[in-house]
Amino acid sequence: MNPPIKGIIPPIVTPLLENGDLDSQGLCNIIEHMLKGGVHGLFLLGTTGEGPSLSHALRKQVVTEACDLIRKRVPVLVCITDTSCTESLELAEHAQRMGADALVVAPPYYLPISQGEMQQYLDYLAPLLPLPFLLYNMPSCTKLQLSLETIKKGKELGAIGIKDSSGDWNYLNSLIEEFVGDPTFSIVTGTELFLPRLIAKGGHGAVAGGANFFPRLFVALYNACLANDTETISELLKKVKLIGTTLYNVGKQESKYIKGTKSVLSILGLCHDQVAPPLRRFTSSEREQIKEHLTHFPPDDSYIPAR
């Protein structure tokens, strides 16, 4: 693709059974649901996928089963971020063997790391990666907001784009202004509400968690942005905003986005709502709130056809 990554690329949840094993049927259900919704790629083991909370064996199983189910119908991106560089490389090599298309790299997230140290890390890591890679800016989880110099360094080392989940429009806009003229470098956002402004400024897409359950809504919004259909953008953006104030906003814990997303998928009959320890799934009362919020949304297939 040119740019290499574009469109709606959902960060897939990792569906789990009560005993902590992978919910393989749930994974199949979610993938087929999103592909029928017209998504343009799938992102494994990110924040929404609870990647850092999973065992290394389970991460590999997710990659193996997901790539087998997707069968090259859309590009597959695999987040390899870990506190151990060795484990990151091992997962990268596994992803390549299973048929993934690209890797996603965020700063190691436990020990403090400076911009210079992150650049040195990329100097070491990038030449060893068996697939193209995107940088991942997620300062709320990694303690480091990637500087423009660090991103340029990553691009020099082969990065094909960046996913920004800072939630900071001014920061994202600075990336667009720096890289938008380069057809080899994708700029995608993890902040769903930024999608219209991003596309209008020349960016390329969104890693939208809500596309786990409403893929057609987000693909329709993306298509409306490409067409500069302001009326449709306005109507669809209202639904995206409503997701943020309802389905993502049950409970008081910072983990409510992940719990809410899995709860929606469970209510829709796609997978279990178990979350990875140390988190716990919603209570029955919180689940009832999610169920009530869902009544305010039309079925996903009522949105503009995805393709």
C-alpha positions in Angstrom: 0.0 0.0 0.0 1.1 3.6 -0.5 1.2 4.8 2.2 2.1 1.5 3.7 -0.7 1.6 6.4 -4.0 3.3 6.1 -7.7 3.1 6.9 -9.3 1.6 10.0 -7.0 -0.9 11.8 -8.8 -2.2 14.9 -6.6 -3.1 17.9 -8.1 -6.5 18.5 -9.0 -7.5 22.1 -7.5 -10.8 23.2 -10.6 -12.8 24.2 -9.9 -15.1 27.2 -11.7 -17.9 29.0 -12.3 -17.9 32.7 -9.2 -20.1 33.2 -7.0 -17.5 31.4 -6.7 -19.6 28.2 -7.3 -18.0 24.8 -10.9 -18.0 23.7 -10.2 -19.3 20.2 -13.8 -19.3 19.1 -14.2 -15.8 20.4 -11.1 -14.7 18.4 -12.5 -16.2 15.3 -15.9 -14.5 15.9 -14.3 -11.0 16.4 -12.0 -11.3 13.4 -14.8 -12.3 11.1 -17.0 -9.6 12.5 -14.4 -6.9 11.8 -13.5 -8.2 8.3 -17.1 -8.3 7.3 -17.3 -4.7 8.5 -14.7 -3.7 6.0 -11.7 -2.9 8.1 -8.3 -2.3 6.4 -6.0 -4.1 8.7 -5.8 -5.7 12.2 -3.5 -4.9 15.1 -2.6 -7.7 17.6 -1.3 -7.4 21.2 -1.6 -3.7 21.6 -3.0 -1.9 24.6 -6.6 -2.9 23.8 -5.2 -6.5 23.3 -3.7 -6.4 26.8 -0.4 -7.6 25.2 1.9 -6.8 28.1 -0.4 -8.7 30.5 -0.2 -11.9 28.6 2.4 -14.7 28.9 4.9 -14.9 26.1 3.4 -18.3 25.1 -0.1 -16.8 24.9 1.1 -13.9 22.8 2.6 -16.3 20.3 -0.6 -18.3 20.3 -2.6 -15.2 19.6 -0.4 -14.4 16.6 -0.5 -18.0 15.3 -4.2 -18.3 15.5 -5.1 -14.8 14.3 -2.8 -15.0 11.2 -4.3 -18.4 10.4 -7.8 -17.0 10.6 -7.1 -13.8 8.7 -5.3 -15.6 5.8 -3.8 -12.4 4.3 -7.2 -10.8 3.7 -5.9 -7.6 5.3 -2.5 -6.6 6.7 -1.7 -7.9 10.2 0.4 -5.7 12.6 1.9 -7.3 15.7 3.0 -5.3 18.8 6.3 -6.7 20.1 6.9 -4.2 22.9 8.3 -5.8 26.0 10.6 -5.0 28.9 13.1 -7.5 27.4 14.6 -6.8 24.0 15.2 -10.6 23.6 11.5 -11.3 24.0 10.6 -8.6 21.6 12.9 -10.1 18.9 11.6 -13.6 19.6 8.0 -12.5 19.1 9.0 -10.5 16.0 10.5 -13.6 14.5 7.5 -15.7 15.4 5.2 -13.1 13.8 7.2 -13.2 10.6 7.0 -17.0 10.5 3.2 -16.9 11.0 2.7 -14.5 8.1 2.3 -11.1 9.8 3.0 -8.1 7.7 4.4 -5.5 10.1 5.6 -5.0 13.7 4.8 -2.2 16.2 7.4 -0.9 18.5 6.8 1.3 21.6 9.4 2.2 24.3 10.1 -0.5 26.9 7.7 0.4 29.7 9.2 -0.3 33.1 12.6 1.3 33.6 12.8 5.1 32.8 14.2 5.7 29.3 15.4 9.0 27.8 15.0 10.1 24.2 18.7 9.3 23.6 18.4 5.9 25.1 15.3 5.2 23.0 17.3 6.2 19.9 20.1 3.8 20.9 17.5 1.1 21.5 16.2 1.6 18.0 19.7 1.5 16.6 20.1 -1.9 18.1 16.6 -3.3 17.5 15.7 -2.1 14.0 18.4 -3.9 12.0 17.4 -7.2 13.7 13.7 -7.0 12.9 12.5 -9.4 10.2 9.5 -7.2 9.1 8.8 -3.5 8.6 7.8 -1.7 11.7 5.7 1.2 13.0 6.6 3.3 16.0 4.0 3.5 18.7 3.7 6.6 20.9 1.8 5.7 24.1 3.2 8.0 26.8 0.5 7.2 29.3 1.8 3.6 29.5 5.5 3.9 28.6 6.5 7.1 30.4 8.0 8.5 27.3 6.5 10.7 24.6 8.5 10.1 21.4 10.2 13.3 20.3 10.3 14.4 16.7 14.0 13.6 16.6 13.4 10.0 17.9 10.7 9.5 15.3 13.0 10.8 12.5 15.7 8.4 13.8 13.2 5.5 13.6 12.3 6.5 10.1 15.9 6.5 9.1 16.2 3.0 10.5 13.2 1.8 8.4 10.0 2.7 10.3 7.1 2.9 7.9 4.9 5.0 10.1 3.7 5.9 13.6 0.7 5.2 15.7 0.1 8.1 18.1 -2.0 7.4 21.2 -1.0 10.5 23.1 -4.4 12.1 22.8 -2.6 15.4 22.1 -3.8 17.0 18.9 -1.0 19.6 18.8 1.6 16.8 19.0 -0.2 14.7 16.3 -0.5 17.8 14.1 3.2 18.4 14.4 3.9 14.9 13.1 1.5 15.4 10.2 3.3 18.7 9.3 6.7 16.9 9.4 5.9 13.7 7.5 2.7 14.2 5.5 4.5 14.7 2.2 6.3 11.3 2.4 4.3 8.5 0.8 6.4 5.9 2.5 5.4 6.9 6.1 2.0 6.4 7.6 0.5 8.6 10.4 -2.4 6.9 12.2 -4.1 7.9 15.5 -5.3 5.9 18.4 -7.7 8.7 19.4 -10.9 8.0 17.5 -12.3 11.5 17.6 -9.2 12.8 15.8 -9.9 10.8 12.6 -11.7 13.6 10.6 -9.1 16.2 11.4 -6.3 13.7 10.8 -7.6 12.8 7.3 -8.3 16.4 6.4 -4.7 17.3 7.2 -3.3 14.4 5.1 -3.0 11.7 7.7 -3.9 8.1 7.0 -6.2 6.3 9.5 -7.0 5.2 13.0 -6.3 2.3 15.3 -9.9 2.5 16.6 -10.8 0.3 19.6 -14.5 0.8 18.9 -14.1 -1.0 15.6 -13.9 -4.3 17.6 -17.7 -4.0 18.0 -18.8 -1.3 15.5 -16.4 -1.8 12.5 -18.9 -0.5 9.9 -19.4 2.8 11.8 -15.7 3.5 11.8 -15.1 2.5 8.2 -18.1 4.6 7.2 -16.5 7.5 9.1 -13.2 7.0 7.4 -14.8 6.8 3.9 -16.8 10.0 4.7 -13.6 11.7 5.7 -11.9 10.7 2.4 -14.9 12.0 0.5 -15.0 15.2 2.6 -18.7 14.5 3.2 -19.2 16.9 6.1 -22.8 16.1 6.8 -22.1 12.3 7.1 -18.9 13.0 9.1 -21.0 15.1 11.6 -23.6 12.4 12.0 -21.2 9.6 12.5 -18.9 11.5 14.8 -21.9 11.9 17.2 -22.0 8.1 17.5 -18.3 7.9 18.1 -18.6 10.6 20.8 -21.4 8.7 22.4 -19.2 5.6 22.6 -16.7 7.6 24.5 -19.2 9.0 27.0 -21.1 5.7 27.5 -19.5 2.4 26.5 -16.0 3.6 27.5 -17.1 5.3 30.6 -18.7 2.8 33.0 -17.0 2.5 36.3 -14.3 4.6 37.9 -11.1 2.6 37.1 -8.6 3.6 34.5 -9.1 0.2 33.0 -12.8 0.9 32.1 -12.1 1.3 28.4 -10.7 -2.3 28.1 -13.4 -3.7 30.4 -16.1 -1.9 28.5 -14.9 -3.0 25.1 -14.9 -6.7 26.2 -18.2 -6.3 27.9 -19.8 -5.0 24.7 -18.3 -7.9 22.7 -19.7 -10.3 25.3 -23.2 -8.9 25.2 -23.1 -9.0 21.4 -22.3 -12.7 21.7 -18.8 -12.5 20.1 -16.6 -13.6 23.0 -16.2 -13.9 26.8 -15.6 -10.7 28.8 -12.7 -12.1 30.9 -9.8 -9.7 31.2 -6.1 -10.5 31.9 -4.9 -10.3 35.6 -4.4 -8.1 37.5 -7.6 -6.6 36.1 -11.0 -8.1 36.7 -14.0 -8.0 34.4 -17.0 -5.8 35.1 -19.5 -6.6 37.9 -23.0 -7.6 36.9 -24.2 -4.1 37.7 -21.6 -2.5 35.4 -22.5 -5.0 32.7 -26.1 -4.0 32.9 -25.1 -0.4 32.4 -23.2 -1.4 29.3 -26.3 -3.3 28.1 -28.5 -0.2 28.6 -26.0 2.0 26.8 -26.0 -0.3 23.8 -29.8 0.3 23.3 -28.9 3.8 22.2 -26.9 2.5 19.2 -28.4 1.1 16.0 -27.0 -2.2 14.8 -23.6 -1.9 13.2 -24.9 -3.2 9.8 -27.2 -0.2 9.6 -24.3 2.2 8.9 -23.2 3.1 5.4 -21.9 0.0 3.6 -18.2 -0.3 4.4 -17.0 -1.1 0.8 
